[in-house]
Amino acid sequence: MKNYSLSLFFCSITLFFSCNTNSQKNYTLFVGTFNERGNEGIYSYLFDATTGELSQKQLAAKLTGPNFLKISINKKYLYAVNQTNKFECTNGSVVSFSVNKNQLLPINEMPAHASSCHIGISADGNYVASSSYGGGNVSIFKIDENGGLHPNPQFINHKILDTVKKAKAHSSLFTKDGLFIADLGLDAIKRYTQVDGIFVPAQQASINFPDGAGPRHFTFGKNKKILYVINELNATITVFRKNTDGDYIELETKNTLAPDYTGQKSCADIHLSDDGKFLYGSNRGENTIVIFKVDASTGKLTLVGRENVHGDWPRNFALDPTNNFLLVANKKSDNITIFKRDVEKGTLSFLQEVKLPAPVCLEFLDL
């Protein structure tokens, strides 16, 4: 009798954890869009991480042009840059939402100094940075205890840094060292450190690239000691290593395009797999995802191959929370394409697509 009861107990425990695991295989995907071809704002989907299917499309928040999204580290809030004319002297804003499963509940909206193309959130949830490509500047907002945006953000103007090149601030990331801002026009990543609540130029104030490189997006690997930057204009990925002084020194630069490709060069996004073994980048024009294997000791890259995105103009892409799938937002072909990822080889296999006008940004809610 005891053995029978014990068996029932272990079966119940097994069933509980099995059901609990299965329940974690569905995730909400939020999609930012351009205000084109009938779009109304931010959309949400249910993503099935066992099959790779997207379903249950809904309008999560009505906005005029929410082209880039970011969910806070605590998963409670989502922030979006928005193209709007509701504020004087600017055509851009940042909007904060509280996250309720697949719906977004507005908290507040604040004007940015110009229309923005990217948003970064500090790990402590105290700051949001919106980057303006056209304005060549960054607005840094303080966040209150309820996820709302404070008015009067700090203004960082890259136009004053160079009288020859035209500043085009494109993306920003916070780290424990401060704030990194990729400026495509200045061919540099500008570094800032926080002093008394204000971000000021860091010791290594600028990580410089060759003229015409156009650094666009970047990501960190190996405890923030390796920096990977995708360069839009010359279609390369540059790898940096952090030295003992805290400066990032170039290790190598890799081409993202096939040697025989002669069309338009326009790299976009870059992501590292959670295990740090593979790096992915999107090529607009060639319409591929380039795949590199990462050397575990040095951080250097070895080409694995390229996968056709089955769409046109792959802008943002994302690995799902399980890292078993990769999804691509193809702006010009109005579709999101879904790929199964081989976690051992890093390769991608096309599964399916869903149609959505002008998708720009994919952001998973991983609870």
N, C-alpha and C positions, 0 to 999 in steps of 0.2 A: 504493500500500500504506500509506503514511504517512497519507494522508487517510482511508483506511478505518479504520485504528487509532485515529486522532484522533476520528472519528465515534463509534466504539464507546466511547471514553473518555467523551465528553460525554453519550452516551446513558446510560451507567452512572451518571454523576454525577447526571443528571436523575432517573433512576429511584430512586436512593438518597434524594435529597431529597424526592421525591414520596412515597415510602413512609414516610420519617421524618415528614413533615408529616401524612400520614394517621394515623399512629400517635398523634399528639397530639390527635386528634379524639375520643378516648374519655377521659372523666374519671370519677373516683369522686365520688359525692355521698353525704355523710353526713347523716342526718336524725335530729334529736332529737325526742322525743315525750313527751307526758304519759302518766302511768301510768293509762291508760283503755282500755276496750274491747279487752283482750287484748294490749296492747303489752308488750314485754319489755325495751325499752331503745333503744339507738342502732342504726339500720338503715343499710345501704349499698346503693347502686344503681350500675350502670354507666350513664353518660350519654353518648349518641352525639351529638356536637355537629355532625354533618352532617344528622341527621334530627330531633333533639330528643327522641328516644325514651329512656325509662328502662327498664332491664331488670336481670336478675340480682339481685333483691332478696335480701339476706342480713341476718341479725342480726350486727352487727359487734361489739357489746358488750352484755352483759346488765346492766341497771341498773333501779332502781325508778322513776326519774322524771327522765331527763336532758333537761330542757326547753330548754337553750341550749348551743350548742357553739361552739368557736373553735379553728382550726388555727393553730399558731405560724408566724411569718414564714419560718422555715427549712423548713417543711413536715414536720418530723420528729415533732411532737407534736400531740395534740389534747387540749383541756381541756373538761370538761363540768361544769355545775352539776347537782346531783342532789338530789332530794327523798328523804330517808331518815330512818329513826328509829334507826339503828344507833349514833349517838353521843348521849351524855348532854347535856342542856341545849340541844339544837338539833335542828331537823328538816331541816337542809341540810348539804351537803358539796360539795367540789370534787374531781373525779377527773381524774388525768392518765393519758394513754395514749401509747405510741409507735405511729406509723402504719406499717402494713405493707400497702401497696396498699389493698385494701378491708376489711382487718381492723384491729382496734384491740387492742393488747396492753397490759394494765393495768400501770401503774408504781406508783402509790400513790393514796390517798384521804385527804383531810384535812377535818375538820369546819370549816364556816363558822359565823359568828356567828348566822346565821339562814338559812332557806330562801331560795335565790337565784333570780333570774330572768334574769340576764345575766352575761356574762363578757367581760373585755377583757384583751389581752396586750400588753405593751410591745414595741416594735420590736426591742430588744436581747434579748428573750426572758428577761429576768431577773425579771419581775414578772407576776402574774396578779391581776386585780381582779374579785371577784364581788359583784354588787349585790343587795341584799335589798329588795324592794318592801314586804313586810310588816314587816320589822324596821327599815326606814328607815336602813340602814347599809351599809357596804362593807368587805369583808375583802380585804386586799392580801397575797398570798402571794409569798415569794421562791422562785425556781426554781433547782434545782441544775444541774450540768453535764450530767446525764442526763435532764433534763426533769421530775424529780420535784418535788413540793411540799414546802417546809419547813413545819414546824409553827409554831404561834404567830404567825399573820398580824397585820399592823397593822390596828387596828380604827378606822374612821372612823364616828362616830356623828352622823348628821344630826338626830337628835331634839333635841339640845341647842341647835340653831341657831335654833329658832323655838318659842315657847310657845303660839302661836295655831294655826298650821297643823300638819298631821300629816305628818312626813317619809315619803316613799316613793321611796327611791333606785331608779332603774330601769335605767340603762345607764351604761357608762363607756368612755372611750377615752383611751389614752396618746398624747401627742405629744411633740415635743422640748421643749415648754414645760412639760410635766408631765402631770397627770391631770385630765380633765374628767368630771364626774359629773352626769347629768341626774336631778333629783329632781322627780318628778311632783307630789308633795304640797306641796312648798315653792315651786312655780312658779319654779324657778331651775335654772341649771347652775352647780354649784360647781366652782371651780378650785383645784388644788393643785400645788405645786411641790416638787421633791425636794431635801432638805437633809440631807446625811450619811446617806442611805439611808432617810430618813423623809419621808413626804409631808405637807406643811404648807400652810395657806391661802396662795394666791398673791396677788400685788399686786392684781389684779382678782379678789377672792375669790368674787364672785357675779355671774352674768349673769342679770338678773331679767326675768320675764315678767309679763303682766297676771294678776291673780287669776283662777283657774279655767282657765288655759291648759293646764297639765299637760304640760310637755315630757317626751317619752318616749324617743325615739331621735334621733340626730344624726349628721351626717357633715361632712367638710371638703372644700372644693374650692380650686383655684387656689393651690397651695403653702401650704395651711393658713391662707390669708388670708381665706377666706370660710367661714362656718359656717352650715349648714342644719339647722334643728331642726323635727321634726314634733311637734305638740302634740296629745295624745290627746283632751283634754276639750273644747276649743273648735274642733277640726278645722281647724287652720291649719298652715302652714309659715312659720317666721320666718327671715329671712336677716340675717346679721350680717357686718360687715367689720372686720378687724383694723386698728387705727390705729397710728400711729408709736410710741405708748406700750405697745403690746402688748395693749391692751384691745379687746374686741369690742363694736362699736356697731351697733345695729339699723339695717338699710337699709329693709326692708319686711316685710309679713306678707301671705300669700296664703291664701285659703280653699281647702280641698281638696275640698269637696262641691259637687254640682250645686246651683244656686240654688233649684230647686224640690223638693229633697230635704228631708223633714220627719221622718225616722226617727232612730234612735239614732246619736249621734256617738261614734266610738271609733277614732281613728287609731292606727296601730301602727308600721310600719317605714318606713325611708327609705334610698334608695341613689342614688348618682350613677354614671352611666356612666363607663367608664374614660377616655374622651376628654373628659369634663367638659361635654359638650354638653346632656345631658338628666338631669333629676332625677325620681325616681319615689317615690311614697308610697302606703301601703296604707290603705284606708278600711274598717274593720269596721262592719257595719251597712248601709251603702250597698253594700258588697261590690264595691269597685272598686280599681283602681290609677290614681291620678291622675298625669298626665304633664305636666312643665313643660320648656320650652326654656330653657337658661341663656345669658344674655348674656355673651359671651366677655370683654368689657372690664370690666363692672360686677359680674357675678355675679347680677344680678337675674333674675327668673323671668317667663316668659310662658306662659300656659296653652296646652297642645296639645290635651288632652282627657282622657277617662277610659275605661278598659276594664273591662268586667265580668269578675270573676275566675272565673266558672263554678264557684262554690263558696260556702261560707258561713263568714264570720269569718276573713278573710285576716290572719294574724298576721305571721310572718316571710316574706320573699321574697328571691330572689337572682338576680343576673345570672350566667350561666355564664361560664367563663374566656374564651370567644371574644367575649362581649358580644352574640352574635347571638340569644340566647334569654333569657327571663325566666321563672322558676319561682316559684309561689306555694304556700305551705303554708296550706291552709284547714282550720282546727281543727275546726269544728262539722260540716262536710260530709265529713270523713274522706277528703280527697283532696289530691293535689298536681297543680296544673294548669300546663301548659307553653304558653308563648307564643313565637312567632317575633317578633323585634324588627327593625323597619326602622331601621338605624343612621343613615340620613340624616334621617328624619322623627321618629324616636323612638317611633313608634306600635307597637302590639302586636296580633298576630293569634293567636287561640286555635288550638292544634293538637290537644291531647289531654290526658288525665288518667291518673293511676294512683291506686288506692285504697290508703289507709293510715290507720288510726285516729289521730286527734288529732295530726297533724304540727305541730311547733312551730318548728323551726329547720332551715334548709338551709345546708349548708357544703360547698363544692366543694374537692376536693384538686387543685390545679393544679401538676403537676410539670413 
